[in-house]
């Protein structure tokens, strides 16, 4: 239980760029899910059903990856900002 408090304390000390990167990754994830579900709902009415389903599947696979990229970029950016200035 202690590690949860320590982790929450560390996340509150992140830079603005890292927090923006988290938000951007989460926003892209939501956009991918929305486009995928619109493609799923409109697939029976589209010209090519299989292309619409391929778009749905691609969006569902890309959504978690975009969130992961946002988190990784935020953590790497924060690490560079914290430890990059010590050597100079």
ABEGO torsion letter per residue (X at the ends): XAAAAAAAAAAAABBAAAAAAAAAAAAAAAAAAAAAAAAAAAAAABABAAAAAAAAAAAAAAAAAAAAAAAAAAAAAAAAAAAAAAAX
